[in-house]
Amino acid sequence: MKVSIFFEEEFLGVYPSLINCINLLSPVCSFIEIISGERDTNFPAPPPFEDNVYFSKVQQKLNYNRNHFDSQNDKIDIVNNPSECTHSWKRLIPECLKVIFRNYRNLIGENLVNWHTQYNWFKEKLIYYFFCISKAKKNNPEIIIAVDESGLIAALLVSIICRKPKPKIIFWSLETGLVIGKSSLLLTRIHELFFALSCRFADVIVTQEKSRLADLEKKINHRISRVPKIFIPHSPLGQSEERNRDSRGDFFHKMFTLSNIDKVILHAGWIHDGMCVDKIATSSQSWKSEFRLVLHEREKRSPQEDFIRHVSKLSGNRALLSLNPVTFDRIDEVISSAHIGLIAYDSKYGAGRVNIRKSSGKLSQYLKCGVPVIALKLPGYEEMFTQYKCGLVFESFDQIEQCIDTIMSEYQSFSEEAFRCFSEEFDFNKFFSPLLMHLENIKSSKPI
């Protein structure tokens, strides 16, 4: 069985779902090709794979500033100029028409200001799509695992152009920041329409849970009903409980020379206001001295970056910064050295950042290592913590310290429940099995 994975991004090294997928597929496939873009990056490289796994990359020059945290800077403010109404003839125009005019004026203005960036972004998408087509025509994959929007559009184009038998398309919606709604930028909007159309031609849909499928259906304005739907959490592979319980680490205690009484309160992942890191840092300033906030990044960052310095200042310079990511095989070592894991997402970045429970890699990683969780009250967390007693939710950031006290007073119980929750709700191997069986059925049904 020959499989192509269309994943345009350059950060495979921090995507456990895809890494696990490749490792589990390689023993049953003769050939696996990951087709991605290649950019300058600070993300760690993926781990080594089996000899039948190959990478094909197309150079892309447009580097995204993912650490830009003010989402309003690139938008054109809507102008409402009350002086327009001072002219007598304008008073004859209905207000509803004036509103329409102002909206279109600002829409055109926003597109003109961003046109150069739009054009370069769209051009690189097309380069990637043609690269996928050329590689697929050469290798004739039987199955394409199309990750997120660009992967699915490329897969549909391959399916249209390639000769029969056409490859089966498995659409894997991994994007944590799934944006619901229409873009105001023309080329982005065209891309969204292509994506919505492409969803109708997928043979299998993979998302993290039913609520994420509902978000996807809202985005594409279409109910997905005719194809199999498989739910796989964005999570690591499980290990034996005995190994987990004996793997408590001291990574951060060694890094920061902490004492035995210090408790590591960890925020793992992106240091960005989309993860409410600024609000967490502000809260930490008043915590007990033994509660040490650690911010551990997924990509290499500089302590001189504006937002990093801003967060450090908000914490009263108490936040401990771990700005050098580790390789995939050391993630358990890092996470298991924390006492409690923090999770928060800011709703201003869209519904995809709110309904993110089983799409959050950090949640599953905390639970795998037996680390209890404190999470902002977002959909699903309170229900899960009620069922498993592995964490607590807060509504106000000044409640975090109280949550820490509660968990530390019953720590062993919370930790045991974290292991149980991971085993039942997040173990990747368990939830990947239905997809693997589906792929095996495709392989067995292929005519000889």
C-alpha positions in Angstrom: 0.0 0.0 0.0 1.4 3.4 -1.1 0.4 6.4 1.0 1.0 10.1 0.5 0.6 12.6 3.3 -0.1 16.2 2.2 1.0 18.4 5.1 2.0 21.9 3.9 3.5 23.1 7.1 7.0 22.8 8.4 6.3 21.9 12.0 5.7 18.1 11.7 8.1 17.7 14.7 5.6 19.1 17.1 2.5 17.3 15.7 2.2 14.0 17.7 -0.8 12.8 15.8 1.0 12.8 12.5 4.2 11.4 13.9 2.3 8.6 15.5 0.3 8.0 12.3 3.4 7.6 10.3 5.0 5.2 12.8 1.9 3.1 12.9 1.4 3.0 9.1 5.0 2.3 8.1 4.9 -1.4 9.1 1.8 -2.0 6.9 2.8 0.2 3.9 5.3 -0.3 1.2 5.8 3.4 0.7 4.9 6.6 2.6 5.7 10.0 1.3 5.3 13.2 3.3 4.9 16.2 0.9 5.4 19.5 2.7 6.6 23.0 2.3 10.1 24.0 3.4 10.7 27.3 5.2 13.2 28.7 7.6 12.0 27.4 10.9 12.7 27.3 14.6 10.6 24.2 15.2 12.4 20.9 16.1 12.8 18.3 13.3 10.6 15.3 13.4 12.1 12.0 14.7 13.7 9.5 12.4 11.2 7.2 10.7 11.5 3.7 9.0 13.3 3.3 5.7 10.1 3.3 3.7 9.2 6.8 4.8 10.3 9.6 2.5 10.1 13.4 2.5 9.5 15.6 -0.5 9.6 19.4 0.2 9.1 22.4 -2.0 10.8 25.6 -1.0 8.5 28.4 0.1 9.8 31.9 0.7 6.9 33.4 2.6 7.7 33.0 6.3 4.7 33.5 8.7 5.2 35.6 11.8 3.2 33.2 14.0 4.4 35.0 17.1 2.6 38.2 16.2 0.0 38.6 18.9 -2.0 41.7 18.1 -4.6 40.5 15.7 -5.9 44.0 15.0 -2.8 45.5 13.5 -3.3 44.3 10.0 -7.0 45.4 9.7 -8.4 48.5 8.4 -10.6 50.4 10.8 -14.1 50.9 9.7 -14.6 54.6 9.2 -17.7 56.2 10.5 -17.4 59.9 9.8 -20.3 61.8 11.2 -19.4 64.9 9.2 -20.7 63.2 6.1 -24.2 64.0 7.4 -23.7 67.7 7.5 -24.2 68.0 3.8 -27.9 68.5 3.1 -28.0 66.2 0.0 -26.5 63.3 2.0 -29.4 63.5 4.4 -31.6 62.2 1.6 -29.7 58.9 1.4 -31.1 56.2 3.7 -28.8 55.2 6.5 -28.8 51.6 5.5 -27.3 52.5 2.1 -24.6 54.6 3.9 -23.7 51.6 6.0 -23.4 49.3 3.0 -21.2 51.9 1.2 -18.9 52.3 4.2 -18.6 48.5 4.6 -17.7 48.0 1.0 -15.3 51.0 1.1 -13.5 49.5 4.0 -13.5 46.0 2.5 -11.9 47.3 -0.7 -9.4 49.3 1.4 -8.4 46.3 3.4 -7.9 44.2 0.3 -5.8 46.9 -1.4 -3.6 47.3 1.7 -3.1 43.5 2.0 -3.0 42.7 -1.7 0.8 42.1 -2.0 0.7 39.7 1.0 -2.4 38.0 -0.3 -0.9 37.5 -3.7 2.4 36.0 -2.4 0.4 33.7 0.0 -1.9 32.5 -2.8 1.0 32.0 -5.2 2.8 29.7 -2.7 -0.3 27.7 -2.3 -0.5 27.1 -6.0 3.2 26.2 -6.0 2.6 23.6 -3.3 -0.5 22.2 -5.2 1.4 21.7 -8.4 4.3 20.1 -6.5 1.8 17.6 -4.9 0.4 16.9 -8.3 3.8 16.2 -9.8 4.8 13.9 -7.0 1.5 12.0 -7.0 1.7 11.5 -10.8 5.1 10.0 -10.3 4.4 7.7 -7.4 0.7 6.9 -7.9 -0.4 6.7 -4.2 -3.4 4.5 -3.4 -4.3 6.7 -0.4 -3.8 10.4 0.3 -4.0 11.6 3.9 -4.8 15.3 3.4 -4.1 17.4 6.4 -6.1 20.6 6.9 -7.2 23.0 4.1 -4.2 23.0 1.8 -3.7 19.3 2.0 -7.3 18.6 1.0 -7.4 21.0 -1.9 -4.1 19.5 -3.2 -5.7 16.0 -2.8 -8.8 16.9 -4.8 -6.6 18.4 -7.6 -4.6 15.1 -7.7 -7.8 13.1 -7.8 -9.1 15.1 -10.7 -5.9 15.0 -12.7 -4.5 11.6 -12.0 -5.5 8.6 -14.0 -7.6 5.8 -12.7 -7.7 4.2 -10.2 -8.0 7.4 -8.3 -6.5 7.6 -4.8 -8.8 7.4 -1.8 -8.8 10.8 0.1 -8.7 10.8 3.9 -9.2 14.3 5.1 -7.6 14.9 8.6 -8.7 18.1 10.1 -6.0 18.9 12.6 -6.0 22.7 12.6 -6.5 23.9 16.2 -7.2 27.4 15.2 -10.1 26.4 12.9 -11.7 29.7 12.0 -15.5 29.8 11.5 -16.8 32.5 9.2 -15.8 34.2 5.9 -12.6 36.0 5.4 -12.7 39.6 4.2 -9.7 39.1 1.9 -10.5 38.1 -1.6 -7.9 35.5 -2.3 -8.3 33.9 1.1 -12.0 33.8 0.5 -11.5 32.0 -2.8 -9.2 29.5 -1.0 -12.0 29.0 1.6 -14.5 28.2 -1.2 -12.2 25.7 -2.8 -11.7 24.0 0.6 -15.5 23.9 1.2 -15.9 22.3 -2.2 -13.1 19.8 -1.6 -14.7 18.5 1.7 -17.5 17.1 -0.4 -15.1 14.8 -2.2 -13.3 13.3 0.8 -13.7 9.5 1.2 -13.1 9.6 5.0 -13.2 12.5 7.5 -11.0 12.5 10.6 -11.4 15.0 13.4 -10.7 14.9 17.1 -14.3 14.7 18.4 -17.9 15.3 17.4 -17.9 19.0 18.5 -14.9 19.6 16.2 -16.8 18.0 13.3 -19.7 20.3 14.0 -17.3 23.3 13.8 -15.9 22.0 10.5 -19.5 21.7 9.1 -20.2 25.3 10.2 -17.1 26.5 8.4 -17.9 24.8 5.1 -21.7 25.3 5.5 -22.3 21.7 4.7 -23.4 18.6 6.7 -21.0 15.7 6.2 -23.2 12.6 6.2 -22.3 10.3 3.3 -18.7 9.3 4.4 -17.2 7.5 7.4 -16.2 9.8 10.2 -13.4 8.8 12.6 -12.5 10.6 15.8 -8.8 10.6 16.8 -7.6 12.9 19.6 -4.5 15.0 19.0 -2.4 12.9 21.4 0.7 10.8 22.0 0.9 7.1 22.1 0.2 5.5 25.4 2.7 3.4 27.4 2.2 1.0 30.3 1.0 2.6 33.5 3.9 1.2 35.4 6.4 2.9 33.1 4.4 6.2 33.4 4.3 6.2 37.1 8.0 5.5 37.4 9.0 8.3 35.0 8.6 11.4 37.1 11.3 13.7 35.9 13.3 16.6 37.3 14.0 18.4 33.9 12.8 21.8 35.1 14.3 21.5 38.7 17.7 20.9 37.1 17.3 23.6 34.5 16.3 26.3 37.0 18.0 24.9 40.1 14.8 24.7 42.0 14.5 23.4 45.5 12.6 20.3 46.6 9.7 22.3 47.9 9.2 24.2 44.6 6.2 23.1 42.6 6.4 23.5 38.8 3.2 24.9 37.4 3.7 24.4 33.6 2.3 26.1 30.6 3.6 24.0 27.7 3.4 25.1 24.1 3.0 28.4 22.3 3.9 31.5 24.4 1.3 33.8 22.9 -1.7 35.8 24.0 -4.0 33.4 22.1 -3.1 31.0 24.9 -3.7 33.7 27.6 -0.1 33.5 28.6 -0.1 37.2 29.5 -3.1 36.7 31.8 -1.5 33.6 33.4 1.7 35.5 34.0 -0.2 38.4 35.6 -1.9 35.9 37.9 1.4 34.2 38.9 2.8 37.4 40.4 0.8 36.9 43.5 1.1 33.1 43.9 2.9 31.5 46.9 6.6 31.6 46.5 6.9 27.8 46.0 4.5 27.8 43.1 6.8 28.4 40.1 5.3 29.3 36.7 7.3 27.7 33.9 6.6 28.6 30.3 8.0 26.0 27.9 8.0 26.7 24.2 7.4 24.4 21.2 9.8 26.4 19.0 13.0 28.3 19.7 12.3 31.8 20.9 14.4 34.7 22.1 14.1 36.3 25.6 14.4 39.6 23.8 11.2 39.3 21.8 8.7 41.9 22.7 6.0 39.5 23.9 8.4 37.4 25.9 9.7 40.5 27.7 6.1 41.7 28.2 5.1 38.4 29.8 8.1 38.3 32.0 7.3 41.8 33.2 3.7 40.9 33.9 4.8 38.1 36.1 7.1 40.4 38.1 10.0 38.6 36.5 9.0 35.4 38.3 8.0 33.4 35.3 10.7 30.8 34.3 11.3 30.8 30.6 12.2 27.5 28.8 12.6 28.8 25.2 14.5 25.9 23.6 12.2 23.1 22.4 13.2 19.5 22.9 13.1 16.6 20.4 10.0 14.5 20.2 11.5 11.6 22.2 12.1 13.9 25.2 8.6 15.4 25.5 7.6 12.9 28.2 10.7 13.7 30.2 9.8 17.4 30.1 6.1 17.2 30.9 6.5 14.6 33.7 8.8 17.1 35.6 5.8 19.4 36.1 3.4 19.1 39.1 0.4 20.8 37.4 -0.3 21.7 33.7 -2.1 24.9 32.7 -4.5 25.3 29.7 -6.2 28.4 28.5 -7.3 29.8 25.1 -8.6 33.2 24.2 -12.0 33.3 22.5 -11.1 36.4 20.5 -9.1 34.2 18.1 -12.2 32.4 17.0 -14.4 29.5 17.9 -11.7 27.0 16.9 -9.7 28.2 19.8 -12.6 27.7 22.2 -13.8 24.2 21.3 -10.4 22.7 21.5 -10.3 20.1 24.2 -9.3 16.9 22.3 -7.4 19.1 19.7 -5.0 20.3 22.4 -1.9 18.3 22.3 -0.8 19.7 25.7 -3.9 18.3 27.5 -3.3 14.8 26.3 0.4 15.1 27.1 -0.2 16.3 30.6 -2.6 13.4 31.3 -0.3 10.8 29.8 2.4 11.8 32.3 -0.1 11.8 35.2 0.1 15.6 35.5 -3.2 17.1 36.8 -4.7 20.0 34.8 -6.0 23.4 35.6 -8.0 24.8 32.6 -10.0 27.9 31.7 -13.7 27.0 31.7 -14.2 26.1 28.0 -16.5 23.5 26.4 -15.8 20.0 27.6 -13.3 20.5 30.4 -15.6 20.7 33.4 -17.5 17.7 32.2 -14.3 15.7 31.8 -12.9 16.8 35.1 -16.2 15.8 36.8 -16.0 12.4 35.3 -12.3 11.7 35.9 -11.3 14.1 38.8 -8.0 14.8 37.0 -8.2 18.6 37.1 -10.1 21.8 37.9 -11.5 24.6 35.8 -11.4 28.4 36.6 -13.4 31.3 35.3 -11.1 34.1 36.5 -7.3 33.9 36.4 -7.0 35.0 40.0 -8.6 31.6 40.9 -5.6 29.6 39.6 -3.8 29.7 42.9 -6.8 28.3 44.8 -7.0 25.5 42.2 -3.3 24.7 42.7 -3.9 24.5 46.5 -6.8 22.1 46.0 -4.9 19.8 43.7 -1.8 19.7 45.8 -3.8 18.7 48.9 -5.1 15.6 47.1 -2.3 15.2 44.6 -2.0 11.4 44.3 -5.7 11.0 43.6 -5.7 13.7 40.9 -2.5 12.2 39.3 -4.0 8.7 39.2 -7.1 10.0 37.6 -5.0 11.8 35.0 -3.5 8.4 34.0 -7.0 6.9 33.8 -8.4 9.7 31.7 -5.6 9.4 29.2 -6.0 5.7 28.9 -9.7 5.9 28.3 -10.1 9.2 26.3 -6.8 10.0 24.6 -4.5 7.1 23.9 -3.7 7.5 20.2 -3.2 3.9 19.5 -6.7 3.0 20.7 -8.4 5.7 18.6 -6.2 5.2 15.5 -7.2 1.5 15.2 -10.5 2.2 13.3 -8.6 4.3 10.7 -6.0 1.6 10.4 -8.7 -1.1 9.9 -10.3 1.2 7.2 -7.0 1.5 5.4 -6.5 -2.3 5.5 -10.0 -2.8 4.0 -9.1 -0.4 1.2 -6.0 -2.4 0.6 -7.7 -5.8 0.6 -10.5 -4.6 -1.7 -8.1 -3.4 -4.3 -8.3 -5.6 -7.4 -5.3 -7.7 -8.2 
